[in-house]
Amino acid sequence: MKISLNLNKHCIQTEIKRQYNKLISEYFKSGQTENKDMIEAKIDLFQHALENFDFGRLRSRFPELNGGGNDDIAISRGPENQLTILINNRPIDETY
């Protein structure tokens, strides 16, 4: 699973929190069950990122994660259930 992050106006930490909170709200408001599995998977991914990423270190090592740029930023879960941040479709050298 790969989820794009919009860092045009804020940093990676703020964007992950924003999407996480939006998904939590959507999950509990939705009476539908068809998208619940996908929403749960995204919530789990974002929760894991919020609990495990060292955002200060990431922002200092990768300025693209500070926000305000035009880079393509995404977060994904790898084959061994590791989280990876992709900058312009290239994984950075820190996985969680």
Sequence and secondary structure as in RCSB ss.txt:
>XXXX:A:sequence
MKISLNLNKHCIQTEIKRQYNKLISEYFKSGQTENKDMIEAKIDLFQHALENFDFGRLRSRFPELNGGGNDDIAI
SRGPENQLTILINNRPIDETY
>XXXX:A:secstr
 EEEE  SSS HHHHHHHHHHHHHHHHHH   SSSHHHHHHHHHHHHHHHHH  HHHHHHH GGGGSSS   EEE
EE TTS EEEEETTEEEEEE 
